[in-house]
Amino acid sequence: MLGLFLVGCGPDLAAVETEQQALEKEVEVLQRNVDTMRLQMEAMGLLPTGPVGATGPAIAGTDLSSEMAWTVKRAGPIPALGGPLPAPERRDATECGYRIHVPWLEAISDPTLDESGSGRASPLVLMRNGNPLEPHANAPAYEKACRFAFRHMPKFLFLSPDGDVNAVSGTWTIELAKDVPLPRGGDARPMFWTYPGQTLTFTFAEGWQPDWGPMSVQVDARVLYVGTPEHAAAQPGAPATIAVMDQEESGTDSRLGMEVVPEPPPEAAWTVEITSPADGPYVLLDLLRVGNDNNALVVTAPGGPGE
């Protein structure tokens, strides 16, 4: 997916926005065509359906989703993102568009995540007077129509008010989405976020059955440090940790993952935990797969529309 980073607020910003709008429109047309072709190929049995999609560790044999019960719970407070935002600034080249400058949150913006393969996965919620706008919107919704929609771009929130181009008074705030999982923009693929100061725990209710063959647990996550309103550049911090049963892996690199082959496989309930300390990163789970090529459960995996 194409992404164009806005790099400043100077006199060239209008030209940058114009080029970005043109690219977005091209991408939207291409994406609709891809989505249509994908649905047709799935209906013909040429592509697998489900959470994996056309790429990633697809299940060649039995899907164990009906055999392995699991739950997910996120513990810890959701970080606050500060007080009210400044009033939206009118985007004169649009019919109903505004913007709010939030450069410190670039690392978790839709285009940044899309560019790196995670799709429109920003967890940001924009609200006016406590009412949330539609997230992950395409350009017409926040430029041509006053649809009360927004898109988290690298340097700005691009938005449109509700019904009336002048309806921008009141208090504008941002917060992090509470839902687990959070539906990804464009295709609603489940996205599992762990915010700083939180632990995300997947609990698998039962052990691994011997007749399913060997057991492997694959986990891969994206590690994202953000800045602050005072210092927009991403700030380094403490490492995130992945724990699969009694094995752990910690790190501050952009990717954090591990593969565990338990010997013997668990006979009772077991867990996968993703933890980020209060001064740690945002962690986006890209892959959680349990099993082997013949029998597997895929909780989430790369692939599908939007990538």
N, C-alpha and C positions, 0 to 999 in steps of 0.2 A: 504494500500500500504506500502511496506517495505521501510525504509529509514535508511541509515547508516551514521552517522555523523563522518566526519574526525576531529580528535581531536588534530592534531599537525603536525609538519613538521620534526620530528625526524627520526631515522633509521627505525622505524616500519611503516612508511607511505607507502612504497611499498607493504607490506603485507596487510595493510588496503585497499589500492586501489584494490589489486587483489581480496580480498574477496568481496568488493563492486561491482566490475565488474561481478563476478559470480552471486551475488544476483540480479543485474540489469537484467542480461540475463534471469534468471528464472522468474522474474516479467514480463518482456516483453512477454515471451511465455504465461504465465498465462493470461495477459491482452488481448492478441490477442484472446485467447480461450473464455474469458468472453465476449469480444465485439462481436464475432461471434455468441455466444449463445444468447446474448441480442437481436441482430438484428433478429434472427430467432424467438424468443419469441414475439417480437413486431409485426412481420409479421403475427404471429398466433393469435394476439390479447390477448396474455397472460400478456403483460406488457404495461403500458401507454407509448406513445411517447411524444415528446415535451421537454420543458425545465426542467421538473421536474424529469422524469425518474422513476426508480423503488422505490426510497425511498423519504422521505420528504413529504410535504403536497400536495400530488397529488390531482387533481381536480376530484371529484367523479361525478359531474354533468356537468354543462355547462361551457365551457372555454370562458371567456369574452374577450379574446385578440382581437377579431374582433369588440367588442362593446365599449371597453374603449381605446381611443387614448391617448398615452403618449409619452413624449419626455424626454431626459436626456441631461444635459449640465454640464460640469465641468469648474468652474471658478477659477482663480488664477494661478500664475506661476508654472511651473513644476520645482521642485528643481534640482539644478545641483549636480552632484555626483563627482565633482573634475576634475582635469586635466587628462592628459594622464596617462595610466597605465604603469607599468614596462613591459619590453619585455616578451612575453610568455616563459615559461620554458618547455623544451622538456620532455615528459613522455616516458622514454626509453622502457618500457614494451609494448608500443603500436606501431602500424605501422604509424600512422599519428596524434598522440595526443600531445597536449600541455596543460598547465594550467597557470592560473594567480591567485595569492593569493588575495582574497577579503573577509576576515573573518568578517568584520564589517557589511556585508549585509546578514549574515546567516539567520536572522529572516524572510526574504522574498525570500529565496531560494526555488527551486522546491521541494527537498526532505523534507524540514522542513514544508512547506505548505501541501504537500501530506500526511505527517505523521499525521497532525492534521485534515485532512479531506477535504481540499480545492483543492486538485489535483495539477497539474503542473501549478501553477498560478503566478510564478515569473514575475514581470513587467519589468525586466531588459532587456535592449538592448545592445549587444556587437557589436562594430564596428571596422573595420580596415580601416583606411584612409577614414572614413565617410561612409563606406559601411556596412550595418548590416548583421550579420551572422544569419543563421536559428536558432531560439530559441527552447528550450524544447526538444532537440534532444535525441534520443536513443543512447546507447553506440557505436554501429557500425559506426554511422555518425561522431563521434568525436574521434574515436580510430582507426578503420580499414580503413576508407575512408577519403580522403582530401575533405570533402564536404562543407567546410566553414560553419560549424554548431557548436553549443555550448549548454551546459547545465549548469544552475546556481546551483552548488552544495553548501553544507553548508559552506565550507571554501574556495572553489576555483571556478573559471570558467574553466570547461573542454571544450576544443575547438579543432577544426582542421582547418588548412589553406585551401586556395582555390586551388585545383588541384595539387599543388606541396608541398611536405612535408617541403620544405625549404622556402616557401613563407610567412614568418612571419615578414618581415621588415616593416617599416612604423609606423604609430601612432595608438595605440589601445586605445579606449575610451569606456566608458559606460554611458548610460543615461536611463531615465525612459520612458516607452512607452507612446505615446500621445493618442492612440486610446481609445475611449469610446463607447461601451465596448471593452475589450481586449479579444480575443479568448484564451481559456485555452489550454495548450498543451495536445495533445492526443485525445481530443474530441471536441474542439472548443466551449465548453460551454461559454456563455458570462460572463466575469468577470468584475466587476465594482470596480475600485480602486479610492480612494481619497488619494492624497499625502499630506504631511505636507504643510500648507499654502493654502489649496484649499477647495472649497465647491462643492459637487456633488448634483445637484438638479434634481429630477424627477418631472415633471409637468404632471398632469392628467387633460386633457382638459375639462372634463365635470364632473358633480356631479354623485352621486349614485342614481340609479333608485329604487324606493320603491319595485317594483315587483321582484327585485333580492333577497329580504330577508334582514337579518341583515348584517351590514358591519363591518369588522374587518381589520385592517392594521397591518401586522406582519413584523417586521424588525429585522434582526440579522446580526451582523457584527463582523469581526475579527480585533482586535486592535493590532498593531505590531510596537514596538519601535526598532530602529536599532542603531548601534554604529557609530563610525567615523573611518577614517583611522588611527587616533592617538590612539583611545580607542575602540577596537573591541567589547567589551561587550555592550549590548543594553543599551542605555541611557534613563532614565525616562524623561518624559516631561509633557506638558500640556495635559488635557483631550480632547478627541474627543466628538462630540455632534451629536445626531440624533434628528431631529425635524420632527414630523408628524402633519401637520396642526398647531395647536396652542399648542401642547404638546412637551416637550423636555426631553431628557435623556442624561447625560454626564458621562464619566468615563474613567479610565485608565487601568481597568482590561483587560484581554486578549479577553473577549467577551463583546459586547455592543449591547443591543437590547431592543425592547419594543413592546407591542401590544396595539393598540389604537382602541377603539370601540366608534366612534363619535356619539353623541346623540344631535341633529338629524344628520344624514349623510349629507355630503356637497351637496348643490344643484348646485354649480358652480365649476370652476377649483380649484384645490388644489395641494399641493406639499408635497414631502418628501425630506428632506435635510440632508446630511451627511457632517459635517464640521470638519476639523482638523487645528488648528492654526499652525503658522510657526514652533513652537517648539513642535508640537504634533506628533502623530503616523501616520504610514501608516494604512489605513482602507480598508479592503477587504469586500465587501458586500456578504454575503452568502445566505441571504434570503430576498426577498421582495414579499409579497403575499397580495392581496387585495380581500376581499369577505368572503365567507363562504363555507361550504362543498358542497353546491349545485350549487353555482355560484361564480366563482373566476377568477381572473387574477393573474398569477404567472410571475413576471418579471424575477426572478432568484430564484433557490432553490437548496439545496443539492441533490445529487443523480446523476445517470447516469454513463457512463463509466469513468474510471479514479479514482473512489473512492472504 
